[in-house]
Amino acid sequence: MVVVSQGSFTTATKKRGVTPSTLSKLITRLESPLSVKLFERTTRRLLLTDAGKKNTNNRRSSLRQFNKLLISLV
């Protein structure tokens, strides 16, 4: 989610305190079991694929639902 919100791997790595290589490996580990590419990456651009957009929307929805659950428990 940080990569998406920041719009770049470089900014996301600085925000999370990891190396670009580590972040790239984490993205690959996420993409592999899904058998999809979530990002189109070039040296100048970072774009979500259609699968990446769907995945991001699903994660945001899940986080909203989880937050509502937490609030209801308080």
C-alpha positions as CSV (number, residue, x, y, z in Angstrom):
1,M,0.0,0.0,0.0
2,V,2.9,2.4,0.7
3,V,4.2,1.9,-2.9
4,V,0.8,2.8,-4.2
5,S,0.2,5.8,-1.9
6,Q,3.8,7.2,-2.5
7,G,3.7,6.5,-6.3
8,S,7.3,5.3,-6.4
9,F,9.5,2.5,-5.1
10,T,12.2,5.0,-4.1
11,T,9.9,7.1,-1.9
12,A,8.3,4.0,-0.4
13,T,11.7,2.5,0.4
14,K,12.7,5.7,2.2
15,K,9.4,5.8,4.1
16,R,9.7,2.1,5.2
17,G,13.4,2.1,5.7
18,V,14.2,-0.8,3.4
19,T,16.4,-1.1,0.3
20,P,14.9,-1.0,-3.2
21,S,16.1,-4.6,-3.6
22,T,14.2,-5.7,-0.5
23,L,11.0,-3.9,-1.6
24,S,11.3,-5.4,-5.1
25,K,11.6,-8.9,-3.6
26,L,8.6,-8.3,-1.4
27,I,6.5,-7.2,-4.4
28,T,7.6,-10.3,-6.3
29,R,6.7,-12.5,-3.4
30,L,3.3,-11.0,-3.4
31,E,2.9,-11.3,-7.2
32,S,4.1,-14.9,-7.5
33,P,1.4,-16.8,-5.7
34,L,-1.2,-14.6,-7.4
35,S,0.3,-15.3,-10.8
36,V,-0.2,-11.7,-11.8
37,K,1.9,-8.5,-12.1
38,L,0.6,-5.8,-9.8
39,F,2.9,-3.1,-11.1
40,E,4.3,-2.0,-14.4
41,R,7.7,-0.8,-13.5
42,T,10.2,1.2,-15.5
43,T,13.1,3.3,-14.5
44,R,10.8,6.4,-14.7
45,R,7.3,5.2,-14.0
46,L,5.3,3.0,-11.6
47,L,1.8,2.1,-12.7
48,L,-0.7,-0.3,-11.2
49,T,-1.9,-3.0,-13.5
50,D,-5.6,-3.8,-13.6
51,A,-4.9,-6.7,-11.2
52,G,-2.9,-4.2,-9.0
53,K,-5.8,-1.8,-8.9
54,K,-8.3,-4.6,-8.0
55,N,-5.9,-5.9,-5.3
56,T,-5.4,-2.4,-3.9
57,N,-9.2,-1.7,-3.8
58,N,-9.8,-5.1,-2.0
59,R,-7.1,-4.4,0.6
60,R,-8.5,-0.9,1.3
61,S,-11.9,-2.4,1.7
62,S,-10.6,-5.1,4.0
63,L,-8.8,-2.5,6.1
64,R,-11.9,-0.4,6.4
65,Q,-13.9,-3.4,7.5
66,F,-11.2,-4.4,10.0
67,N,-11.2,-0.8,11.4
68,K,-15.0,-0.9,11.8
69,L,-14.7,-4.2,13.7
70,L,-12.1,-2.7,16.0
71,I,-14.2,0.3,16.7
72,S,-17.2,-1.8,17.4
73,L,-15.3,-3.8,20.0
74,V,-14.3,-0.7,22.0
